[in-house]
Amino acid sequence: MIVSFSAGRKLVAGLVAVCDHVAVDVAVQWVRTYWTRRSRGAPGAVRRGRLPEGFPLPEAGVPFVHEVRMSERDDFAFHSTVTDGLPGDEVELTEGDGTLKVLLVVEHAPEWANNGLDLAWRPGAVALRPRQTLRWQINHRFRTHYGWYYRQDTLNVSYGKSSAEVFVHPPTRRVDERSQLP
């Protein structure tokens, strides 16, 4: 699918996606990893560090959301889902003057914001030119009635013509908002 924008128009969506594995203008993918304190520390961190940050895009009718989840609960096996349509407002995309601006909109403040830092320090939108890719990573710590759990989100975005394998390769641009979680 070719996602078209008029200059300066915003599209707020969780994911804008792909058509027939060959060429798209915008492709987006979430990779989410979940764990608890059981897999914290050196052995768990090393194992999580070896998990892929990007996956091949599936064939699906567009638009769709491609999300890959990995969890400590099932030994970090990959579970991929494809959902028709565009989800909520996790990603803000704005195209104009030949660039695509991408902004990750966080639902919960990052851990470092809970330590007294102002959210104004979060990175602004990242501008991509055609044929560029972005990998934006952020981690979270949440408390539930079962105790603490941790999540790392990786947002992959490709602007311009790309293949289904676009997110398997290193990105052109990278934003790393991961912090040391207690």
C-alpha distance (Angstrom), angle and dihedral (degrees) to the residues before:
residue distance angle dihedral
M1 . . .
I2 3.75 . .
V3 3.76 110.1 .
S4 3.77 108.9 -149.8
F5 3.77 126.4 -160.9
S6 3.74 132.0 -177.2
A7 3.78 114.0 -128.3
G8 3.77 111.4 -71.4
R9 3.81 94.3 2.4
K10 3.80 117.1 140.1
L11 3.76 125.9 -139.1
V12 3.77 113.3 -166.9
A13 3.76 109.9 -161.3
G14 3.76 143.5 134.9
L15 3.78 92.1 -127.7
V16 3.75 139.8 -3.4
A17 3.73 111.5 -162.7
V18 3.70 158.3 -157.5
C19 3.74 141.5 -80.8
D20 3.80 127.2 -147.8
H21 3.82 96.7 -26.2
V22 3.78 94.0 -86.9
A23 3.79 119.1 77.6
V24 3.78 134.6 5.7
D25 3.76 135.7 151.0
V26 3.81 97.1 -138.6
A27 3.81 127.2 19.2
V28 3.80 124.2 174.8
Q29 3.81 132.3 -174.1
W30 3.81 135.1 179.3
V31 3.81 121.7 -147.9
R32 3.81 112.3 -171.4
T33 3.80 127.0 -175.1
Y34 3.83 123.4 -168.0
W35 3.81 129.0 -166.8
T36 3.80 144.1 152.6
R37 3.79 132.3 -141.0
R38 3.82 88.4 -81.3
S39 3.81 89.6 78.7
R40 3.81 97.6 36.7
G41 3.77 121.4 110.6
A42 3.78 129.6 48.9
P43 3.83 102.8 -41.9
G44 3.82 93.7 44.8
A45 3.79 94.3 42.0
V46 3.80 91.6 49.7
R47 3.79 90.5 50.2
R48 3.82 93.4 48.1
G49 3.80 89.9 46.1
R50 3.81 89.3 60.4
L51 3.82 94.0 54.8
P52 3.82 115.7 107.4
E53 3.80 118.5 -97.9
G54 3.80 93.5 -157.4
F55 3.80 137.2 29.2
P56 3.80 136.6 -163.8
L57 3.79 112.6 -86.9
P58 3.81 116.0 -110.8
E59 3.77 127.3 -128.1
A60 3.79 109.9 -101.1
G61 3.76 142.5 140.1
V62 3.78 111.3 -87.3
P63 2.89 141.1 -78.8
F64 3.80 97.9 37.4
V65 3.78 142.6 144.8
H66 3.81 117.3 -119.8
E67 3.78 111.6 -160.7
V68 3.79 128.0 172.0
R69 3.81 118.1 -163.8
M70 3.78 128.1 -168.3
S71 3.78 122.4 -176.1
E72 3.77 137.7 -174.3
R73 3.82 86.2 -134.5
D74 3.83 91.1 72.7
D75 3.79 99.4 30.2
F76 3.83 93.2 -93.0
A77 3.79 94.7 -66.5
F78 3.82 113.1 168.0
H79 3.80 116.9 -106.0
S80 3.77 115.3 -175.2
T81 3.79 125.6 -166.5
V82 3.76 131.6 -175.2
T83 3.79 117.5 -158.7
D84 3.78 123.2 -171.9
G85 3.77 117.6 -120.4
L86 3.74 133.7 13.0
P87 3.80 120.0 -54.7
G88 3.80 128.6 -141.1
D89 3.74 127.5 -62.2
E90 3.81 106.0 -62.4
V91 3.80 94.6 121.7
E92 3.77 129.6 38.5
L93 3.82 115.7 -156.2
T94 3.79 121.9 -171.8
E95 3.80 122.5 178.5
G96 3.78 124.5 -164.8
D97 3.80 140.4 134.2
G98 3.81 92.5 14.5
T99 3.81 96.0 -54.8
L100 3.77 135.0 99.1
K101 3.81 116.5 -141.9
V102 3.81 114.4 -152.6
L103 3.79 124.1 -164.8
L104 3.79 124.8 -179.4
V105 3.79 108.2 -141.8
V106 3.81 109.4 -155.6
E107 3.78 121.4 -145.1
H108 3.80 93.4 -159.4
A109 3.79 125.7 32.4
P110 3.82 112.8 -102.0
E111 3.81 116.7 -104.5
W112 3.80 92.0 -105.1
A113 3.84 89.3 59.1
N114 3.81 88.5 57.2
N115 3.80 87.7 57.6
G116 3.81 92.0 65.9
L117 3.81 102.0 -86.5
D118 3.78 117.7 132.5
L119 3.81 118.3 -111.7
A120 3.81 87.0 -131.1
W121 3.82 84.9 81.3
R122 3.81 90.8 68.2
P123 3.79 113.4 111.8
G124 3.77 117.6 -94.8
A125 3.78 126.7 -129.0
V126 3.81 116.8 -50.1
A127 3.80 117.4 -133.5
L128 3.80 117.1 -138.6
R129 3.79 125.7 -167.1
P130 3.80 120.2 -151.3
R131 3.81 113.8 -66.9
Q132 3.81 92.6 21.5
T133 3.79 126.8 120.9
L134 3.78 133.8 -154.5
R135 3.78 131.4 -154.0
W136 3.82 113.3 -168.0
Q137 3.80 117.9 -174.7
I138 3.78 130.6 -171.8
N139 3.80 132.8 162.5
H140 3.77 132.6 -149.3
R141 3.79 140.6 -165.2
F142 3.81 119.3 -150.4
R143 3.77 133.3 -176.2
T144 3.80 118.5 -140.5
H145 3.78 132.6 168.8
Y146 3.85 86.0 -91.4
G147 3.81 92.6 55.4
W148 3.79 134.0 -102.2
Y149 3.76 123.0 -17.5
Y150 3.77 131.2 179.9
R151 3.80 133.4 -143.8
Q152 3.77 133.9 -170.0
D153 3.82 117.2 -161.0
T154 3.77 121.7 -160.8
L155 3.78 117.3 -170.1
N156 3.81 115.1 -164.0
V157 3.82 119.0 -166.5
S158 3.81 128.8 179.2
Y159 3.81 122.8 -169.2
G160 3.79 119.6 -161.5
K161 3.77 131.4 7.6
S162 3.78 113.3 -12.3
S163 3.78 143.4 155.0
A164 3.80 131.1 -120.1
E165 3.83 87.5 -97.9
V166 3.83 94.8 57.2
F167 3.83 95.2 112.3
V168 3.80 95.0 46.9
H169 3.82 88.8 73.2
P170 3.83 127.9 69.0
P171 3.82 112.9 -83.8
T172 3.78 126.7 -112.8
R173 3.81 91.4 -131.7
R174 3.79 129.8 28.1
V175 3.81 134.5 -169.0
D176 3.79 116.6 -170.5
E177 3.81 116.1 -167.5
R178 3.78 94.5 161.1
S179 3.78 114.5 131.5
Q180 3.78 136.7 -170.4
L181 3.80 102.8 -86.4
P182 3.80 118.3 -150.7
